[in-house]
Amino acid sequence: MKELKNMKDKNMYFKGKPEYQLTPKTSDWMHELFNDQAVVRGLMERYGSPINIHHLPSFNKNCENYQQVFQSYGLKYRIFYARKANKSKGLVKQAFASGIGVDTASFKELEQSLALGGNAENLVLTAAIKTEAQIELAIKNGVPIILDNEDECRLTQTVAAKLNRKANVGFRISGFKVDGEKLYSRFGFDVDEVVDFIASYVGDGKTFDLLEVTGLHFHLDSYSTHQRSISLIASIHMISALKEKGYPITFIDIGGGILMNYLEDEEEWIDFNEKLKEVVINQNNDITFNNNGLGFRLEDGKLNGKRNTYPYFNKINKGSFIKEVLDFTDDASGLSVASLLLKNDIEIRIEPGRSLLDQVGMTVAKVIHRKKDARGQWLVGLEMNMSQMMSSSADFLLDPFMLYNSEIEEIEHVDVYFTGAYCLERDVLLKRKITLPRLPAIGEYVAFVNTAGYMMHFFETEAHLFDLTTNLIFTGSNEKLSFFQFIDDNKIVLE
Ligand SMILES: Cc1ncc(COP(=O)(O)O)c(C=O)c1O
């Protein structure tokens, strides 16, 4: 123990520093762990590599941040954590403990969330494909179902009739017109038709008399606050029209897609973007693996395409993103979106996934081998595969941390790529070349921070029969870090 304490003063861990750095925002809990490699080693030995760690106090802080924003406007609100972004049960339990709800997108997500303490008040079902079983489970538990199309209305009506119950539903809408352009989505009812549809077919004495419409819903594919404000205003008007026709609608759910910020420094982000374009144009790309343009390409001497990644730096994010949506002034009434919601007594709901997971997670993997490829590049093989940290886009653009088992001075450097266990040439965990103060040794660890939102589970597979990553729920505490503060998510019992 004494020896460990001494190690804390030494340089045992380093952020990778490529020429064009992308320094991630980090939290104290991450550095505490980096400084206590005995705990990391204990966890790796117990659970295998890689491990996903989830820090509950950070999740709780994000919940509080959104709650405070809505409270500051005096709005009625509900927050539903979109658990599609991370499958861990521990986060669902924490969501309820933090006073927010959970957005579920499949039978199992709904079933588990119910067993973890969910109910009609704190759950919503928004699945893109809704089976009879899902709808039945939702109706039996009074969970609101967000309807996407007429076939879903029909199925919900049939199931409700079978159960002799009414179904609490919201209607998902798309196709809002913003600045003269109609926003396309494959989801939802068309904005120009939904009011007539509800008025014609839903309610007492009509085709869908067992559907009780309590809200409207949209989820936009973009990260624009402007589009959300305009869509909210249009939804408020629709609610007024529906209220006049006798539908007592109470909420608008604006889905997720609320930006978060991954990076410390805007300059680094700008410089990296400029450099990426430059190396693609000049065909001298030495910053990414195999000349990967991350979406940019050179065609007939011209730069085409665009960076196909999440926009990792965002000045406006989380609470300030919501504020920007609510503060927008409606031209017609001269009122802000927040005032319009208050005036019309409408509850606003959000379903953040990624942004509620900001600073909540990290993925740690063990170094298995090092080799030089035929181009003289160092490849560091990890006990992990690409599906265990995979972005839906071209790359996860955050510098990783290398946890060394001995003191390091930054006098030398080595450029590496981290490679994974799949039999695919493209199983390279980060596409950017990462510069380290020394070549990692076998058995040392690399940590990828802020991976809880989508990176851990969304594309995880069991190809080659690799085990799925163990998800650990880190309760955190002011006491000294200990192995026992990490709970295996598989061990969380369902009631
Ligand atoms: C209906 C719905 N709600 C919420 C979310 C969560 O979005 P995010 O994780 O970007 O906040 C999604 C994401 O696809 C969604 O489709």
The ligand as an ORCA input file, in Angstrom:
! r2SCAN-3c Opt
* xyz 0 1
  C     -36.541      8.519    -30.349
  C     -35.189      8.767    -29.785
  N     -35.074      9.349    -28.589
  C     -33.860      9.585    -28.032
  C     -32.689      9.243    -28.678
  C     -31.373      9.522    -27.997
  O     -30.590     10.409    -28.709
  P     -29.198     10.927    -28.134
  O     -28.455      9.780    -27.610
  O     -28.522     11.556    -29.315
  O     -29.512     11.936    -27.092
  C     -32.764      8.644    -29.946
  C     -31.544      8.278    -30.657
  O     -31.514      7.711    -31.691
  C     -34.058      8.402    -30.522
  O     -34.158      7.820    -31.721
*
